[in-house]
């Protein structure tokens, strides 16, 4: 472990955490990182307060400025996203980011996730340990109730700042703390402890679910990162949805909600020739060739696109979502002039094996080329004649005609 970086806001919780770790006698270095969201008039004064307290403790201090842009997610979520992004960029390789969330925070997160209809992964709330950026994340106070944290601060008379947004009833957590939590704790004094325990059980269930999903995905996913439909249909409905979530998460695509998962599973019964697709945010899942395919949302194909191309001079950049094209050969390509076009319809090529010409459409169907690639694959022409279909087919007479050996086209797919 390279060191501890404490996320230090200046509030009671992070002040207690910083003071405790600074006096714990760690052999590794301890430093404080403050994120200034610039959302409150006192934000700059809080930076000065935090710097002065760190100087008193003899702890290195770093302040990070962020700009919070709410968008459609709300100010709390936007501030959290900006804060974690800044902390992740600041964390050094092997360093541990230490956060001050305690048992009450964990209980609040559990309740908020339940009210949002979350599954076991969401109800697991916050993990005590997790990989983060180039290092690790640690929440050492996660089973410590707020009352114990505040008692520590009072014992040592620690100076703190008060962020009014923490108790703003217009915000979710502020409403929870000012309106709901007092009533809950009066009726159930041990609510923080018991809800934190419930989150722990959900974390165990979530880990078990993930193990099952990983095992199923190993059996279902092929080398092209597709999921085979037939074996997927043999699983229970729960395991089907579970493995689909795992598959998309491993590939780094947008997480689907329950509606998207239901739509994806309906693809298993869909007709392939209809080109079925489920799309959300920047992700889409398609059905083709008895497999589910996941990809980024593809941009539209420009109609009539065609370019002159001299392979010896440049790599050809095709339209967005269509990739790149290059040529290799044993010989001089300097005099080679080609045209590259996208499919328009009605194309034919000379099929030496069968004799005569054949439609491009028949070739694409025979080769089982995915429908979304058919409009995006580069068609290569020489003197007005179709001589290559991306890297799937090439006129065998072309290399001899051009007086080069081992001519080959390499298409880096964009889809």
Secondary structure as UniProt FT lines:
FT   STRAND          3..7
FT   HELIX           12..22
FT   TURN            23..25
FT   STRAND          29..36
FT   TURN            41..42
FT   HELIX           43..57
FT   STRAND          60..65
FT   TURN            71..72
FT   HELIX           75..90
FT   TURN            93..94
FT   STRAND          95..98
FT   HELIX           103..115
FT   TURN            116..117
FT   HELIX           120..123
FT   STRAND          129..132
FT   TURN            133..134
FT   STRAND          135..138
FT   TURN            140..143
FT   HELIX           146..155
FT   TURN            156..157
FT   HELIX           164..167
FT   TURN            169..170
FT   HELIX           172..175
FT   HELIX           176..180
FT   HELIX           181..187
FT   TURN            189..190
FT   HELIX           191..220
FT   TURN            223..224
FT   STRAND          227..228
FT   HELIX           229..233
FT   HELIX           237..251
FT   HELIX           258..266
FT   HELIX           267..269
FT   HELIX           272..274
FT   STRAND          277..280
FT   TURN            281..282
FT   STRAND          283..288
FT   TURN            289..290
FT   STRAND          291..296
FT   TURN            303..304
FT   STRAND          306..309
FT   TURN            311..313
FT   STRAND          316..317
FT   TURN            320..321
FT   STRAND          324..330
FT   TURN            334..335
FT   STRAND          338..341
FT   STRAND          348..350
FT   TURN            352..354
FT   STRAND          357..359
FT   HELIX           360..366
FT   TURN            367..368
FT   HELIX           371..374
FT   TURN            375..376
FT   STRAND          379..382
FT   TURN            383..384
FT   STRAND          385..389
FT   TURN            390..392
FT   STRAND          393..394
FT   TURN            396..397
FT   HELIX           398..402
FT   STRAND          405..412
//
